[in-house]
Structures are given as structure tokens and as C-alpha cells.
Amino acid sequence: MEAALANRIWVGGAIATMGLISVEGRALAIDCNTLPNPVFLQVGDTQEPLMKKLGQKLRANAPNPITIIYKTSGSCTNIDAIYNDTKLVTNPSYVPSAAEDPLWDSSKPSPTCVIDPAGVSLDVANSNVFIEACTATPVPAGLAVSTGPVQPYVFVVPEASTQTAILAEEAYFTFGFGAAGMVDPWNDEAFMFIRPTTKSTLLSIAANIQVPAAKWKGVPLDKSSDVLNAVATSTAPETTIGILGAEVYDGARDKVNALAYRAYQQKHAYYPDASKDTFDKQNVRDGHYTIWSPTVYIQKVDGGGSPTNAKAAYIIDLILGNVVTPAPNFDSLDIVVSGVKLVPDCAMKVKRAGEGGDLSLYDADQPCGCFFDSKLGVAPASCTVCTEDTMCGAGKCRHGFCEAK
């Protein structure tokens, strides 16, 4: 009882509990700027799981806690916002500390905080497609772009659907022509759930199936969660199809099923993973599954190219798996891999230069394939556990495994 009371104070006749003020049963969000070391980000909603999981670790990263404060929007909207320094004026979400909400975890909605009425400039903007998929405008001076983990995208159907795969040609006629495409069973546009043209999910798939984003047929829904719910609860499961980021799908496999995808000029259809029941992203990493895009992070820099906000740069470096100072009390690459099942650059074996472009072989400068396999699959017998470089011969010890370099 005493511990509980210690976390409560009276504020103007109201009880403030862990930073949240309750007035007549209503919880009032706290001022964003009073949160420890706030960093303001605008990200695609497929990246919200990453914001939550990373944000929770950063709040507990004593003695250097950082608060991730974020708004979700479409990739193209996010790029435009930081290009033009569009201020954040609506109350954003933030990741609470264990002290503020001991029961909160990343499966729950994030609380909101009160933004300065005059607005706050973004520290970081995120796109989940190549910038060129949204705009041909060169990156303005004063901004720097970093390429982050790979985000796959999937076609999904209700669990009651009997469909297991889709061909690129079928997707072309389904989403390019709708009912007129005459692709059974996806011939009812009222049960084709898509995203708006500013969203990475549609832009990435559009580039891969070669249907211009503005030409898509179906019901556009603003959020990934809206698409997930529409597909999962459809009254016509055999006719229903939708599109999601694999990161979102992976957290909802009990609600919908992903379709294996056969790209143009391929002989077989593939899931992003080795099978429909695994999470290893094997087919993304080696190039068999082609619907993916890099995540992109844009931050402000000074005339010399150095970040203007060290804490924002710290967050981006953690997402990219770079070495940071001071070192955090957690492994950020583990969050990216096992926490939200994105594919870091160090685990990729293929690359592409543009949205939906051809794939080519890739050899990462600092590979982490063994670590990735150990987290989302089974590390091959050729992977050797290590604690230092001397155990790896000519290779390097990275994240507990010997890598080739």
C-alpha cells in the first residue's frame, strides 16, 4: 500500500499516478517535453512494433534513458514532412517506462502525450520504400539518409480461405483491373483491402507486380490494423485478399494467412520464410521472395554532415546495428531480428538499387547471418559460437558467432 501511494501525488485536486493525471476518471496525457530525452519520429505504421520494443528498452537504458515519441503515417507523407520541416501538431504516441505503467508492453496501444500547441519539428522521418518511390526531389541540404533493415510485404487471406499462393500475373489482373480482371476467386473489389498511395505496403507491392499505385482497385484503408481486421473478419473469406507488411503479419498469424508469391519469370511460388510456419526470412534473404523494400531513416545534419540531434542519431544507429557510445544495456540487433522480424542489412545475401528492381548478389561488410539464423531459425552446423576474434581464424566474431569477415 505504501509503495502504491508513493507513486501518487495530488495535482490541483486530481491524482497524478506515474505521470498520468486522472480528473474525474479521465486520464490526461503528460507534456511530451517533460519526458526524459524525448526524440520525435514520424514512421510508417509497419514500424510501430519496432518503435514500441526499442522504445521500451531505451526507457530502461539506465543511466541514459531516451523516450521515443512517434506518429505513424504513410512513407511518402513522412518524407514530405521532414523535407519541408512540417511540424508535428497532433498529440503523438510515446513509449512509457515501467515506472509510469508497470503493466504496459508492446502488445498494448501506446499512450499519448500533449504536444506543444506551436508544433514540434521532427527529429527523424522513416520511409519503408526507396525515397524515389515517393518523390524525385533530391534530398534537401541539411538532411542525411540511412538505409535500415529490409521490410518484406505479403498478400494475406482469411484463415478460412483455401488459397495458398498467388502469381504475379494474377496479382496484376486482380489489383490492376478488379472485377474486370476476372481472376477467381479475387473478383469482388469490395473484398480487396489495400492501402492508400502514400503507404509503403502498396508502393512496394505495386512496383513488384507492375501496377501503378494510382491504378489499384480495392478498398483503401488507412492503417495496417484496418486491413488486418477487414481480412480477418471478412464474411466472404474465399473472395477476400489484402496486403500487409510482413512485420505486421508475423504478429497476427493466428488471424490471417500469407500467400506464397511467384514473381514474374519464376517457376515456383515462395513464402518470405522457408515455409509458411517459420519466421526465418530465408527466401527474402537469398532472393527467392522478391516483394521487399529497405527501411529508410532521414535525420537532420549540420553543414559538416554531423547529426544535429545526437539522441536521434543514437536511435538510428541502434536500428542499423551500428556500434554506439555509450553502449546500451541491450542488443538492438536482437530487437530488430527476433523482436520484430525485420532483416538487417548484415543478414541479406541480395540487394536491389530501386523499388521493385532486379536483385543482385550481396556480401555484407559485417555479416551477421549466423546470429540471424540462431534467432529465427536454426544456425547451420558451419556456424561456430565465439566470444572473441581469435576463435574464428581469418574471420570475425560478431554477435556471438564466427562470420567470414
N, C-alpha and C positions, 0 to 999 in steps of 0.2 A: 504493500500500500504506500509506504513512504517513497519507494522508487518511482511509483506511478505519479505521485504528487510532485515529485521533484522535476518532472517533465512538464508541469503545467504552471502557467503564470496568468495573472489577471491583466487584461489589456482593455481599458475603457469599459469595464463591466462585462467583457467577454472573456472566455477561457482560451488561452493560446496553448495548444498542445503540439509540441515538437515543431514549432514554426507555423502551424496552421491555426488560424483564428476562427473559432466557432461562435457565430452570432445567431441566436435563436435556431440552433440546429443546422445552420448553413456553414459550410467550410469555405473560408476565404483564402485564396492563394496568397503566398507571400510575394514581396517585391523581388523580382528577378535579380536585381543588382545587390541584394543582401546575401545571396547565396555565395558560398566560397569559390573564388576564382572562376567566375562564370565565363563560358565560351559559347557564343551564339552561332548555331549552324542551321542551314536550311537544306534538307536532304530529301531524296526520294523515299516514298513510304516503304519500299522494299528494304531500305537500310534502317528502318526503325528498330528491328531486333538487335542490330549491331549497336545502335545508339544506347539502347537500354542496357545490354550486357556490359559493354565497355564502360558506359557511364556509371554503372553500379560499382565496378572495380575502381574507377577513378575517384569516386566519392570516398571509398575506403582506403585510398592510397596514402596512408599517413607516412610522413608528415606533410605531404604535398597534394591535398585533395583538389580536384578540379570538378566543376559542375558542368555537365553537358546540358545546354538549353537548346531545344531544337523545334523547328517547324517542318512538317512534311509537305511537299508539293512536287509537281512534275519536274523532271530533269531540265527541260527547256526553260521552265519558269525560274528554276533555281539559278541557271546560268545567267539569264537576263537580269535577275535581281542583283547578283554581285557585279556583273558588268556595269550596271547603271547605279550601283550603290543605293538600291531601293531599300529603305529602312523597314525593319520588322516592326509592325504596329499592332498586331493582334497577339493576345496572350499565348505564349508558346508553352510547350511541354518541357519538363525537366526531369532529371533522374534524381530521386531523393536518396538521402543517406539512410542507413539502418536506424540512426537515432531519430530521424524525422518520421520514418514509417517502418517499424520493425517487421511488418507483415508484407511489405511490398517486394515483389520480384518481377522479373522481366516478362512474365506471362500476363501481368496486370497492366491496365492503362496507366500511362504516366500522369502525374498531377501537372497542373499548370501554375505558372507564376505570373504576376502582374508586370507587364512591360511598361517602360517609360512612355507616357502619352505622346511625347515628341518623337518616339520611334528610336530604334537601336540599329546601328549598322551591323551587317553580318560579318562574322569573322571567317566563316567557311561556307562555301556552297558545294553541293555534291550533284553530280550527274552520273547516271548509270548507263550511259551510252557515250560514244565519242562525241566531243563537243560539236564536230562538223555535222552530226546528225540533227542538231538543233539550229545551228547558225553558221553562216560563212564568215561572220565578222571575226577578224583576228582578235586574239586575246588582248585586251587593253593593257597599256602600261600600268604598272603598279599591281599586277596580278600574276600569280605563278600557278601552274597546273601540275598536279602529281597524279600518276596513274596507280590505282589501287587494285584490290583483288577483283577477280573475274566473277561476274554475276550471270549465271545461266537463266534462261526463261523456258517455260513449258506450256503446252496445251493441256488443259485439265477437263475431266468429265466427272459426273457424279459417280459415286461408288456403285450405284445400281446399273450404270451403263455397261454394255457388253463390249464396247470399243476399247481396243488396246493400242492402236497405232494410227498415225496419220502421215500421209505422204506430202511432200512439198507441193505437188500438183493439186492434191485435194485441198490443202490449206489455201492455195492461191484462188481456187474457184469458190471455196466456201466464204472466205473473208473478202475477196475481191468482187464477188457477184451476188452473194447472199442466196436467196431463194432461186434466182435465175441461174446460179451455178450448178444446180441440180446434183449436188453431192449428197448422197444418202449416208448417214441419217441426218447430217447437219444442214438442213434445208429450210429452217424456220428462223428468220432473223430475230424474232422475239426471244429466242433461247440461245443466242450467240452473245456472250458477255465479254466486252472488250474494254479498253482504256481510252481516254482522250488522246489527242495527237501530241500533247506535250509530255506524255508519260513514256518512260524508257521501255516499259514492257511492250507496248505497241510498236514503238520505233525500232527496237531490236528485232522483233519477230517480223515486222514489215520489211525490213531490209533483207532478211534471210529468205522470205517467201516471195519477195519482189512485187509486193502490192503496196503502192504509195500510201503513206499513213492517212492522207486525206480521203482516200477512196474506200476505206474499210467499211464493211457492212456489219451491223450488230448493234447492241445496246451499250453505249459507252457509260462506264461507271467510274466515279472519281477516284475511289480508293481500292487497293488490292483486297482489303477486307470485304468490300462490297461485292467484288467479283467472286471471291471465295464463298460468301454466303449465298449469292444467287445461284451458283453452280451446285453447291451442296444441298440446297433446299428446293431445287427445281422440281416442278410437278411433271416434267416431261424428260426424265433422265436420259433416255436414248437419243433424244434430239439435241440435248444441251452440250455446249462446249464453251470454254472460257480460256483466258490467258493469265498467267501469274509468273512472278519471279520465283525461281526455284527455292530461294531462301524462304519465301512465304509458304510455298507448297510443302517444303520439308517439315514445317511446323504444323501442318494440317493434313498429313497423310491419312488420318483416320476419318477425314471428311470427304476428300476427293481423290481421284486417281490421275496420274500423269499419263499422257500418251507417248509411246515411243515415236520418234520422228525420223523419217527418211528424207534426207536432203536431196536436192537436185543432183543427179549423176551418181547417187549412191545406190547400192544394191540391197541394202538392209536398213531397217529402222532401229534406232538406238535410244535408250533412255540416257539422261545425263550421267547416270551411275551404271555400274557393271550389270545391274539387274534392277527390277522395279522395287526390290525390297532393301537395297543397300543405299549408303549415303556417300560412297567413295569418290564420286565425280570422275571416275576413271575415263569415261567416254568424252567428257569435256576436256580433260587434261591432255588426252592423246589425239584429239581431233575428230573422233567418230561422231560426237554430238556437236552440231555447229551453231546452235542458237545460243549465243552468249555475247556479252559485251564487257568491257572493262568498267570498273567504277572510277570516277574522276573526282578529284578534290581540288578546289580552287581557293586560294587564300591570298591575302594582301601582303605585298612586299614593298620595301623601300627602294630608293634609287639604285642601291647596290645589289638588289635581289634578295636581301635578307628579310625573313618574315617580320612583319610589324607587331605581331602578337605571338610571343614565344609559347604561350599555352596552346594556342590554336595549332601551331606548328608541331607541338608535342603530340597532340591528339592524332594529327595526320601521320606522323612518323610511327606511332603505335599501330595504326591501321595498316600501314605499309610494311610493318615488320622491321623497321629500321632500329638501329641501336640508339637509345636515347639517354640523356643525362638530365636529372638523376634517373637511375634505373627504377622502374616501378616494382611493386611487390607482387606482381603477377606477370604471366606470359601473354602478351597481347596477341601473338600469333595463334595461341591456343584458342582464344576467343573467336578470332576470325575463322578458324578451321572447325573445331569441334563445337564451339558455341553457336555459330550461325551458319556454318557450312558453306562459306564462300571459298573460292580457290585463290590463294595468294599467288602472286607472280612467280615466286620461287618454286611452286609445285607444278607450274604449267610446262608442257612439252611442245606446245604450238602457240603461235601468235597470229595476229592479223593487224593490218595497217588502218583499216577503216570499217565502218559499220557494215556487217554482213559480207565483208571482203573475204578473199581466198585465205586459207590457212597455210602457214609455212612452219617448218620445224623450228623449235626454240630451245635454247640451252641457257637457263638462268645463270646469272653471275654468282649467286649464292643459293644454290639449290636446297630445297627442304622436302624432297619427295618422300624420304623415309619417315620423317616426322609426320607428314600429312597422312601417309598410309597407316601409321600407327594410331592415329586419332580417329579416322573414319573408316578404316578397313583393317587389313592385316599387313603389317610390314613384311615385305619379302624376306626370304632367308638370307639374301645378299646384303640386307641392311644390318649393320653392326652397331650395337649400343656402345656409346663412348661418353667419356667425361672430359677428354682433352684431345687436342690435335695429334699428339704423339701416338695415339691408339689407332690412327687412321692411315698410316703410311703416307702416301702422297696426297691424300685427301684432307678434308677438314671436318672437325666435329661441330655439327650445327644442330642445335635443339636436341641434343642427346643421341644423335646418330651420325655415323660417318657418311659424309657425302663426297662426291667425286672431286669437288673443289670448294 
